C-alpha cells in the first residue's frame, strides 16, 4: 500500500493519535474512509463512461470503414444489369449426329462374365 511498511504505518498512526487526539481520531478515520469510498465510486464511474465512449468510437469507425468499402466496391462494379437466368448462364452442349454417343457403363453383377 503506497510502499509503506508496517513500521512506517505504526509511526503515522502514533503521530496522528498525538496530533488529533484519541477523541476525534475515530471520527477522522471514518471521514477519511468515506472520502476514499466516494473517490473509488467516482473513479469507477469515470472509467465506465470512458470505456463506453471508446467502444462507441470504435463502432463508428468500423461502420465508417464498411461504408467506404461498400462505396469503393460499388464504383468498381459495372452498372447493375439484369441478372441471368439459370438457362442463360448454364453451358449448353449439343451433340451432333456425327459424334458417337458415349455408352453408359454398368457395373457387372457377380453372375455376369465379361
C-alpha positions in Angstrom: 0.0 0.0 0.0 1.9 3.1 -1.3 5.2 1.4 -0.4 4.6 2.0 3.3 5.9 -0.7 5.6 4.4 -1.8 8.9 6.8 0.3 11.0 6.1 3.5 9.0 2.4 2.9 9.3 2.7 2.5 13.1 4.6 5.8 13.3 1.9 7.6 11.2 -0.8 6.2 13.5 1.0 7.3 16.7 1.7 10.8 15.3 -2.0 11.1 14.2 -3.1 9.9 17.7 -0.9 12.6 19.3 -1.9 15.4 16.9 -5.6 14.7 16.5 -6.3 13.2 19.9 -8.0 10.0 20.9 -11.5 11.5 20.9 -11.5 12.8 17.3 -9.4 10.1 15.7 -12.2 7.6 15.1 -14.4 10.3 13.5 -11.4 11.5 11.4 -10.7 7.9 10.2 -14.4 7.4 9.4 -14.4 10.6 7.4 -11.3 9.6 5.5 -12.8 6.1 4.8 -15.9 7.7 3.4 -13.8 10.0 1.2 -11.8 7.1 -0.2 -15.1 5.2 -0.9 -16.5 8.2 -2.7 -13.3 8.6 -4.7 -13.4 5.0 -5.7 -17.0 5.2 -6.8 -16.4 8.3 -8.9 -13.3 6.9 -10.5 -15.1 3.7 -11.3 -18.0 5.7 -12.9 -15.5 7.8 -14.9 -13.7 4.6 -16.1 -17.0 3.0 -17.2 -18.0 6.2 -19.1 -14.6 6.4 -20.8 -14.8 2.7 -21.8 -18.3 3.2 -23.2 -17.2 6.2 -25.3 -14.2 4.3 -26.6 -16.5 1.4 -27.6 -18.9 3.8 -29.4 -16.0 5.4 -31.2 -14.7 2.0 -32.4 -18.1 1.0 -33.7 -18.5 4.3 -35.5 -15.0 3.9 -37.1 -15.8 0.3 -38.1 -19.2 1.4 -39.7 -17.4 4.3 -41.5 -14.8 1.8 -42.9 -17.5 -0.5 -44.1 -19.4 2.3 -45.8 -16.2 3.4 -47.6 -15.5 -0.2 -48.7 -19.1 -0.5 -50.0 -18.8 2.7 -51.9 -15.4 1.6 -53.4 -17.0 -1.8 -54.4 -19.9 0.0 -55.9 -17.6 2.1 -58.1 -15.7 -0.9 -59.3 -18.8 -2.9 -60.4 -20.4 -2.1 -63.7 -23.9 -0.7 -63.6 -26.4 -3.3 -62.5 -27.5 -5.4 -65.4 -30.4 -7.8 -65.4 -29.4 -11.0 -63.7 -29.0 -14.0 -65.9 -31.4 -16.9 -65.5 -30.2 -20.4 -65.0 -30.9 -21.4 -68.5 -28.9 -18.5 -70.0 -26.0 -19.0 -67.7 -25.8 -22.8 -67.9 -23.4 -24.1 -70.6 -25.1 -25.9 -73.4 -23.8 -28.9 -75.1 -25.4 -30.0 -78.4 -24.4 -33.4 -79.6 -24.2 -33.6 -83.4 -25.2 -36.5 -85.4 -21.5 -37.0 -86.5 -20.3 -37.6 -82.9 -20.7 -41.1 -81.5 -22.7 -41.3 -78.3 -20.9 -42.4 -75.2 -22.0 -45.8 -74.0 -23.2 -46.0 -70.4 -21.0 -48.2 -68.2 -22.8 -50.5 -65.9 -21.4 -52.4 -63.1 -21.1 -56.1 -63.6 -23.1 -58.3 -61.3 -21.4 -61.3 -59.7 -23.1 -63.8 -62.2 -22.1 -61.9 -65.4 -18.9 -62.7 -67.2 -17.1 -60.0 -69.0 
